Amino acid sequence: MAKGPAPAILAQNGAQWRADLLAILGRGDKPSEAIKGRYRHKDIKAAIIEETHGKCAYCESKVRHITHGDIEHIVPKSKVPAKAYDWPNLTLACDVCNENKGDHYSNDPALSQDNLIDPYVDDPHDHFLFMREVVAARPDSLRAKATEVIIKLNRGELMERRRERMQFLEGLVCAYVGAADAFKPMLLKDLEENHLKESDEYYTTSKTYIDVMREKGILPVA
């Protein structure tokens, strides 16, 4: 997932907001809710929603049709207050992933493999295996295992939604395979343009499935 440009309100004020917060904490005082919540500015929220397509950065579920979505601090602001307003540290998360993740964080170099996957920095394919509705940690990535376990990427409700998505895509592939040659280009175009966009739910899982269909020769290489 690509990080977009910081909104003007944050680019212009982020450094001062950080200085204000750290000064308050340095005096041993408790910052007000207004100061702590500056990252919730509507322009910041709008920019985050745009770059994530309204999807949770961790599970890729669409959240905006049923909730406002939480602005998530990838590195918890409770553990590293200096990152409370850092644009690269802000994303969108669904309520469940946000709650499951909590304030998990390790800054101990000896425990660096316990840190969770950063959806902006890490390529998910370097850490996970996407097997239809199952998103499994690769055996060579302890960070992926920690992410899978802590965020619960294979929780029942989420797997059910991914399974529905995979069954839908499988139906489109079956329709392509069984169609007369004259209709195959039309069906393939519909699949690629209308059902395989980065803004779709579970895009990474979906694209992996379609890529496998292409590798096996079931679908033509794009």
Backbone torsions as a table, in degrees:
resi	resn	phi	psi	omega
1	MET	NA	132.4	-176.3
2	ALA	-90.7	139.3	176.5
3	LYS	-86.6	126.9	179.3
4	GLY	-82.2	178.1	179.3
5	PRO	-68.8	146.7	178.9
6	ALA	-65.2	137.7	176.4
7	PRO	-63.9	152.6	-174.2
8	ALA	-55.8	-40.4	-177.4
9	ILE	-59.7	-35.7	-179.4
10	LEU	-82.5	-40.5	178.9
11	ALA	-60.7	-36.5	-176.9
12	GLN	-82.7	-28.5	-171.3
13	ASN	-119.6	-10.8	-173.7
14	GLY	-56.3	-44.1	-177.9
15	ALA	-64.1	-41.3	179.4
16	GLN	-68.7	-41.3	177.4
17	TRP	-58.6	-42.6	179.5
18	ARG	-63.1	-45.1	179.8
19	ALA	-61.9	-41.9	178.9
20	ASP	-61.0	-46.9	-177.4
21	LEU	-64.2	-46.5	-178.5
22	LEU	-66.2	-32.7	177.5
23	ALA	-66.0	-43.0	178.8
24	ILE	-62.8	-47.4	179.8
25	LEU	-65.5	-35.1	179.1
26	GLY	-64.6	-29.6	177.4
27	ARG	-81.6	-6.1	-177.4
28	GLY	83.1	12.1	-179.8
29	ASP	-90.6	165.4	178.1
30	LYS	-100.2	121.7	-179.7
31	PRO	-66.9	149.3	178.5
32	SER	-70.5	162.1	177.0
33	GLU	-61.9	-34.4	179.4
34	ALA	-63.6	-42.2	179.7
35	ILE	-70.5	-45.3	-179.1
36	LYS	-63.0	-31.2	-174.4
37	GLY	-97.3	16.3	-179.0
38	ARG	-60.0	-28.8	-179.9
39	TYR	-67.4	-12.1	-179.5
40	ARG	-85.2	6.5	180.0
41	HIS	-50.3	141.2	-174.5
42	LYS	-57.5	-35.4	179.9
43	ASP	-69.9	-35.0	177.2
44	ILE	-67.6	-45.0	179.6
45	LYS	-61.6	-42.9	-179.0
46	ALA	-62.6	-40.8	-179.9
47	ALA	-66.9	-37.6	178.8
48	ILE	-67.2	-42.9	178.8
49	ILE	-62.3	-39.4	-179.4
50	GLU	-64.8	-45.2	-175.2
51	GLU	-74.4	-25.4	179.0
52	THR	-95.3	-2.4	-175.9
53	HIS	59.6	28.4	179.6
54	GLY	71.2	20.1	-179.1
55	LYS	-107.7	150.8	172.5
56	CYS	-63.8	131.4	-177.4
57	ALA	-67.1	-18.2	-176.6
58	TYR	-98.0	-47.9	-175.2
59	CYS	-106.4	-6.2	178.0
60	GLU	65.8	19.6	174.0
61	SER	-80.0	142.7	172.5
62	LYS	-70.7	128.2	-177.2
63	VAL	-113.5	-20.0	-169.3
64	ARG	-73.7	-16.3	-179.3
65	HIS	-81.0	-12.2	179.5
66	ILE	-128.5	-12.5	-178.9
67	THR	-154.2	166.7	179.2
68	HIS	-73.1	-22.7	-175.1
69	GLY	81.2	143.4	-178.8
70	ASP	-97.9	137.9	168.6
71	ILE	-74.5	117.9	-174.1
72	GLU	-101.3	134.8	171.5
73	HIS	-93.7	115.2	-178.2
74	ILE	-60.3	-49.4	167.1
75	VAL	-93.8	118.1	-172.7
76	PRO	-56.6	131.9	179.0
77	LYS	-65.6	-23.6	177.8
78	SER	-69.3	-27.2	-179.8
79	LYS	-94.4	-35.0	-179.6
80	VAL	-132.8	82.3	-177.7
81	PRO	-57.3	-27.0	-179.1
82	ALA	-62.7	-19.4	-179.4
83	LYS	-98.8	11.4	-176.1
84	ALA	-61.6	-30.3	-177.7
85	TYR	-119.6	13.5	179.7
86	ASP	-74.2	122.7	-178.2
87	TRP	-56.8	-45.1	179.3
88	PRO	-63.3	-15.2	-177.1
89	ASN	-95.4	0.4	-176.3
90	LEU	-108.8	135.6	176.2
91	THR	-151.9	-168.3	-180.0
92	LEU	-113.7	138.2	178.0
93	ALA	-137.8	147.9	173.7
94	CYS	-73.6	163.0	-177.4
95	ASP	-57.8	-40.6	-174.4
96	VAL	-69.8	-49.2	179.4
97	CYS	-62.4	-40.0	-180.0
98	ASN	-62.5	-43.3	-180.0
99	GLU	-69.2	-42.1	179.8
100	ASN	-63.5	-40.7	-178.1
101	LYS	-69.0	-40.7	179.6
102	GLY	55.7	-134.6	-179.9
103	ASP	-109.2	30.3	179.8
104	HIS	-58.9	129.3	178.7
105	TYR	-170.3	144.5	173.4
106	SER	-134.8	126.4	175.7
107	ASN	-111.3	15.3	177.7
108	ASP	-86.1	116.4	-179.0
109	PRO	-53.8	-30.7	179.9
110	ALA	-70.2	-18.7	-179.5
111	LEU	-113.2	22.6	-173.5
112	SER	-59.5	-28.5	179.7
113	GLN	-71.1	-10.6	178.0
114	ASP	-83.7	-14.0	178.7
115	ASN	-63.3	149.1	-177.3
116	LEU	-82.2	163.7	178.4
117	ILE	-68.0	133.3	176.6
118	ASP	-91.7	116.7	-174.8
119	PRO	-65.0	-15.4	178.8
120	TYR	-96.0	-30.7	-174.3
121	VAL	-93.3	-40.3	-172.5
122	ASP	-92.5	139.0	171.3
123	ASP	-79.3	119.0	-176.2
124	PRO	-57.0	-30.5	-179.2
125	HIS	-70.7	-17.5	175.4
126	ASP	-77.8	-9.3	-172.8
127	HIS	-131.0	-21.6	-175.5
128	PHE	-128.1	154.7	170.0
129	LEU	-107.6	127.9	-177.9
130	PHE	-104.8	103.6	-175.4
131	MET	-118.4	87.5	-174.4
132	ARG	53.6	-121.3	-175.6
133	GLU	-80.5	-7.6	-178.6
134	VAL	-94.1	130.1	173.0
135	VAL	-113.3	104.9	-173.2
136	ALA	-109.9	142.3	176.2
137	ALA	-66.9	136.0	173.4
138	ARG	-66.1	143.9	-179.1
139	PRO	-60.1	-22.9	-178.1
140	ASP	-94.8	14.0	178.9
141	SER	-131.1	99.0	176.2
142	LEU	-68.0	-29.0	178.0
143	ARG	-65.3	-39.3	177.3
144	ALA	-65.2	-39.5	178.8
145	LYS	-63.0	-42.9	177.4
146	ALA	-61.6	-41.8	179.7
147	THR	-64.3	-45.5	-179.7
148	GLU	-60.0	-43.9	-175.8
149	VAL	-73.9	-46.4	-174.3
150	ILE	-71.7	-45.6	-178.6
151	ILE	-83.1	-16.5	179.6
152	LYS	63.5	60.6	-176.9
153	LEU	-70.2	-13.0	177.5
154	ASN	-116.3	33.0	175.0
155	ARG	-65.3	151.6	-169.6
156	GLY	-54.0	-48.0	-177.2
157	GLU	-64.3	-36.8	-179.5
158	LEU	-70.3	-41.4	177.3
159	MET	-63.8	-35.5	178.0
160	GLU	-63.2	-41.9	178.5
161	ARG	-66.7	-41.5	178.3
162	ARG	-66.8	-37.0	178.3
163	ARG	-62.0	-42.4	177.8
164	GLU	-60.7	-40.4	179.2
165	ARG	-64.9	-43.4	-180.0
166	MET	-66.2	-38.3	178.4
167	GLN	-66.0	-36.9	177.3
168	PHE	-64.1	-47.7	179.4
169	LEU	-63.5	-39.0	178.1
170	GLU	-61.4	-37.3	176.8
171	GLY	-63.1	-39.5	178.0
172	LEU	-66.4	-39.5	178.9
173	VAL	-66.1	-42.3	178.9
174	CYS	-63.4	-38.4	178.5
175	ALA	-63.5	-39.7	178.4
176	TYR	-64.7	-47.8	-177.3
177	VAL	-60.9	-39.2	-175.6
178	GLY	-87.3	-3.3	-175.8
179	ALA	-81.1	154.8	172.3
180	ALA	-65.5	151.4	-175.8
181	ASP	-54.8	-33.0	-177.9
182	ALA	-64.3	-26.2	-176.3
183	PHE	-99.0	-11.5	-175.9
184	LYS	-60.1	-45.4	179.4
185	PRO	-59.3	-39.1	180.0
186	MET	-65.2	-43.5	-179.6
187	LEU	-67.9	-37.8	178.9
188	LEU	-66.8	-40.9	178.3
189	LYS	-63.6	-41.2	178.0
190	ASP	-62.0	-43.2	179.1
191	LEU	-60.1	-49.8	-173.2
192	GLU	-73.4	-36.3	-174.5
193	GLU	-89.8	-27.7	-173.6
194	ASN	-113.3	-13.8	-174.3
195	HIS	-133.1	12.3	-179.5
196	LEU	-141.8	50.5	179.9
197	LYS	-101.8	151.8	-180.0
198	GLU	-61.4	-24.2	-180.0
199	SER	-78.9	-9.7	-179.2
200	ASP	-72.2	152.3	172.3
201	GLU	-60.8	141.5	173.3
202	TYR	56.1	40.8	-177.8
203	TYR	-59.6	-43.5	-176.9
204	THR	-62.4	-45.0	176.8
205	THR	-62.6	-43.9	-178.2
206	SER	-64.1	-47.3	-178.4
207	LYS	-64.1	-37.9	177.9
208	THR	-61.6	-43.0	178.8
209	TYR	-61.5	-46.8	-179.3
210	ILE	-66.3	-37.9	177.8
211	ASP	-61.1	-39.2	177.5
212	VAL	-64.5	-40.8	177.5
213	MET	-60.2	-35.7	178.2
214	ARG	-72.9	-42.0	179.4
215	GLU	-62.5	-33.0	-179.0
216	LYS	-85.0	-3.0	178.8
217	GLY	80.7	9.8	178.9
218	ILE	-76.6	-36.6	172.2
219	LEU	-116.4	150.4	177.4
220	PRO	-71.4	149.9	177.5
221	VAL	-65.7	132.7	-178.0
222	ALA	-66.5	NA	NA
